[in-house]
Amino acid sequence: MELARPDARAAADNRATLCLDVSSAGEAPFDPRALFVEHYGRIRSTCLAFAEPGVSVFAFALDRGTWLGSMCLAARPGEIRAGVVGRHTGADLLVDADSRLALRHLLYVIEPMPLSDALRGEVRFRVMDLETGCAPTDEEGRSVASLTAEGPVFVRVRDVGLLALVTGDATDWPDKAEDAWSCLPERVFVEERLAVGSLPRPLPIREPARGKERLGRTTVVRVLEGPTHVGSLGSDETPCGRVRLVSHGTRRALAIGQETLRRGILVGRYERCHSQRGMPIADERVSRVHLMILELAGKVCAIDLGSSNGSFALDAVDGCAVALRAAPMVDGQRIGLAGAATTVSWSAEPRGD
C-alpha cells in the first residue's frame, strides 16, 4: 500500500459519516483514459515492481486530477486476498479526499483460484459497495453495487476515481502511455442482477468500441446485486445454511439462502449491517462495519473489513485464537469479533438424499 500523504493515517479521526446523500444517480461519467495517461509513470512503475499476478488499485481525486494512493493484491492459489477502500485508518487504501465517502466504502476481493489457473496468470476479482447508500458508478455513470471482473475495471465514488488493473505480465506496460492504454482490453458490461428465484438472464449493457485501438481484445465485467439484508430472505430462496450470532450471552440463528450468501452479508454495529436485522450488536469493541460473510469459488468465506480490533478464528490452533483477515469458514467454527464476547459462525444445512 502507498499513500500520497504518508501521515494520513495518523491525522484521520475515524469520525462517522454524519450525512450521506444516498443517491448516486446522475454521477457524471469520468475519463479513466485521461487519468491513466497523466499518471502512467507511477502506474507503470508500480505494476512492474509488483510483478506477480494480481490487481493494483489506484485512487485519484477527480476534481484535482491528483493521485491519492494505491494498493496491490496478489492472486495466489487457493488464497483470498482483500482490500478495503475508505476514510477509516484501518482501510487498506485510505482515501480521505472526500468526506462523503464512508469509513469503509468499497471492498476489492481476489477470488481463490485453482493452481492450474494461477499458473496461467489468470485473475478474477470482485468490487463491492459495503451498503453505503452511494454505490460506485462505471465509466458511463451507471450504478454498480457489485461486479466481478478478470480485467481492468474503472469506477467512480463521488469525486474519487479508482482504476483497478490486472498485473503479472510485464509486456502490458510499454514505455509510452498511449501504447499501454491500447493494450488494455475493452470492458463489456453484462447485467446479472436477478430477482430472487429467477433464472440467469445475461444482458449486455455496453458494446465494445470498434476499431484498431483495442486490438480486438475484450474483457467481460459482470454486474451483480450488492450485499443483501438478512431480513430480505424470501420464500423463493431455500436456506442453505445458518449464521449464528452470539454477543454477551444473547444468541440468534439466521437462515441464509444461496443468493444472499453469493451477494454477501455484513456484520457489525451499524444499522446498514445485515446482522442488525437478526440481533443488534451492542459490543462497543466491534466495529460499525466489521466483517463480510461471502461465497467465493463455492466456499463460504469471512473477510475482516479493516476493523479496529480485529477478527479471530477461535480455537483454531491448540485452543488459541488466530488473527483472521480473509479465509474460508470452517463449518461450526466460531469467529470472534474484537475478542470472544461477540462471535459469528456458519453451519451448512444438511443436504437431502
N, C-alpha and C positions, 0 to 999 in steps of 0.2 A: 504494500500500500504506500502511496505517496501523495502528499497534500501540498497545495500551493503555499499554504501558511502552516508550517510545522507546529506552531504554537496554538493552532485552532482547538485542539482537544482540551488543553489546559484553560483556554479562555471561555469555552462553552459552559452554560449553566444548566443544560438539560431541561429547561422550562417547557412545560407542555404547550402545545398549540392551542391558544385560547379561542381563536376564531378562525375557522377553516371554511372557505367558500366551497360547498360540496359540489358545485357544478364545474365539470372540466370541459363541458361542451363549448365550442367556439374558440378553443385554443388555436392560434394561428399556426399553420404549418411552419416548420423551421427547415433550414437548409443544412443538412448534415455534410454535404459536399464542401461547402464553404469552410466549416469548422475543420473538416478533415484536411483540406489543402493548407489552411493557415497554420495548423498545428502539426503538420505531418512530421516535422523533425522530431518532436517529442514522441509522437505516436510510433514512428519507425524505431527509434532507439529503445523504447520500452518493449515493444513486441519482439525485437531481435534479442534483447537481453533476457527476456523471459524464456524464450526458445521452446519450451515444451508445449505439447498440445493443451489447449485450454481457452480461456476467454480473458481479454483485457478490456476493462470498462473505463472510459474517460468521461469526466464531468466538466461541463463548461457553463459559464454564466452567459446566457443568450443576450442579455441587454448590453454587456460589455465585450462579449466575444473572448473572454479570458478563460484560461484553464484553471479548474478548481482542485482537481485531484484525480487519481486513478487507482485501480486495484486490479490484480491479476489472480485468476483462479485456475489451478491446474486440473486437468482431466486425467484421472488415474484409474486403472482397472478396479471396479468394484467399490470405489470410494465416492462419497458425497462431498462436494465442496460447495460452500455457500458464502455469500457476502451480502451484507445489509447496507443500503444507501439511506441516509437521513441526517437529521441535525443532532442526534444523540452522540455523546462522546464514545459510546460503545459501538457505534456504527462502523463497519469496516471502511466504507467510503464516506467520510464526514463531509457533508455539504451544508454549510451554514449561510450561503449567499442569499437565500430566500426564506424569510421567516414563515412563509405559508406552507413550507414542507413539514410533514410530520416528523417526529423524533426518529421514528423508524418507518420509512415510507415505501421502499421497494426491496424485494429480495431477488437476488440472482442465484440460481442453483444449477450446478452442473450435475446432470443425472449420472448415476453409476452405469458403466458400460462393460460388456464382456471384454476379456483380454484381446480377442481377435479384432474387435472394433477399435480398441485403443491402439493396437499396433499399426492400424491403418491411419491413425491420426484423426479419427472421427470424434466429433464433439457434439453433444446435444445438451442444451441448457434451457432453463425457464426463467422468465422475468415475471414477477408477481407483485401487484399492488397489495399492501397489507391493510386492506379495508379502510383506507384513509378518507374516502369520500372524494378524492381527487386522483382518479386513475391517470396513468400516463397516456399520452396520445402519440400516434405514429407520425411518420413524415407528412402525411396528408391531413393531420389534425383529427383523426378518428380515435375514440377512446378504446384502449386495450388494457383491460384489467389484469389479464394474464396471457402469456404467449409462450410457445415452445419453438425453438429455432436450432438450426445446425449451421448457420452462417451469420453474417453481420446483422445487427438489429440496432436501429436508431430510434430513440423515444425522447419525448419532452415531458417534463413535470414542472408546471408553472414556468419560471424563467430559467430553468436548468435543462440543458441538453445532455443526453447520455448516449455515447457511442460505444457499443459492445462489438468487439472484433475478435474473430477466432484466430488463435495463434498456433505455432508449431511448424509452419512452412516458411523458411527464410526467403523463398523466391516470391512470396506475396508482398515483399517490401523493397521494391526497387528504389533507386536514388531519387527519382522525380515523383512528386506528389500526384500529378495527373496520371502518370503511368500506374501508380499504386491504386488510385481510385478506379481506374478502368479494369483492374484485376478483380475487384470486389464483385461478387455475383449480385444480380438484381434481386430485390426482395419481392416475392409473390405471396401476398397475404391470403390465407384460406380461413374462412369462418367456420368454427366448430363449436360455437356456443349453442347449447342444446336445452330444450325444455326437459324437465325431469321425466325420465322414462321414454324419451323419444329416441329414434334411431339416428345414427350419424348422417349428416347431410352436408358434406363439404361444399362450400360456396366461395369461389374466388372473388375477392373484393378489390383486387388490384391486378391489372395486367402488366407484365414486364414491358419495359420500354424496348422498342425495336431499334436495330441499327448496330453499327460496329462497336459502339462504345463499351458494351457489356460482353462482347466476345461470345455471345450465346450462353453464358453461364447464368443460372438462376438458383435461388435457394428458397424453400418454402417456409413461411412463418405461419404457424398455426395459432389463431386467436381463440382463446378459451375463456370460460367463465372464471371470475376471480374466486377467492376463498369464500365459502358459504357459511351462513349461520347454522348452527346445530339445530335450532328450532325450525328450520325450513325443511327438515326431512319429511318428505311427502309419502302418501300411501303407495305411490307407484315405485318407491325406492325401497327395496328389500334390505334390511340391515345385514351388513357383512361382518360386523364386529361391534365392540363397545369400548368407549373411552371412559375410564374410571378415574374420578377426581376425588382426592381426599385432602382436606385442608383443616388443620386444627381439630380433628375428630369428626368433622362433617363429611359424609360420603354421598356420592351421586354417580350413577352409571348412565351414560348417554349412548343410545343406539345410533350407529353411523352407517350410512349406505355407501355403496361403491362410488357413486358420482360425487357425493360430499367429500369422501376421502381423496378422490382424484383432484378436486378443486382446492382442498386444504382447509385445516381447522386452526384457528388462532386461540391460544391460551394465554390469559393474563388478567390484570386487574381492570383494564379499560373496558368501557361499555361496548366498544367495537369488537372486543374479543368474543368469539363464539361460545366459549365456556361459560360466559356470564348468563347465557340463556338457561343453562342447566344448574349452575351453582356459582353465584358471585364469589370471587376470591378476595378476602379482606386482608390477607397477609401482606403487610407493607413492604416486606423484603422482595416479594415477587414484582417484577417489572410490569409496567402498564401493558406492554405487548411483549411477552416473554418467549413463547415457544410456538412453533408451527408443527402440526402433525399432517403428513402428506404422503400420498402414494407416489413412489418413484420407481420405475422399472419393475413394477409388480411387488414392491416391498413397502411396508408401512414404515415411514421414517420420522424421526424427530429432529428438528433443526432449532437450535437456540438462536434467537433474533438479536444478538448483541445485548443480552440482558445485563443489568448492573451487577447482579450477584450470582450469575451462572446457573447452569443446569447440570445435573449429575445422574449418572447411571448408578442406582443404589444396589449394593450387594453384588456388584459386577465381578470383582476380583477379590477372593478371600474375604468376603464380607465388607470390603471397603468401597467407598463411593469413588467413582471415576468421573472426572470432568467430561462433559459431553458438548460438542459443538454441532455435529451433524452425523447421525448414524441410524441404521435400521433399528426398529424397536423389537426387542425380543418379547414374544408373547407372554404377557403377565408380569414382565419386569417393570419395577417402579422407576420413574424418573423424578428426581427431586428438583423442585423449582426453588432456588436460593437456599437449599438445605433439605431437611427431611420432613418439615412440618406440613408442606404442601407437595403432593405427589400426583403424578398422572401416569396411567398405564394403558396398554392396549391389549384386548383379548379378542381373537378372531371367533366368529360364530362357527360352531361345528357344521361341517358340510354333510348334507344328506347323502344317502346311498344312491 
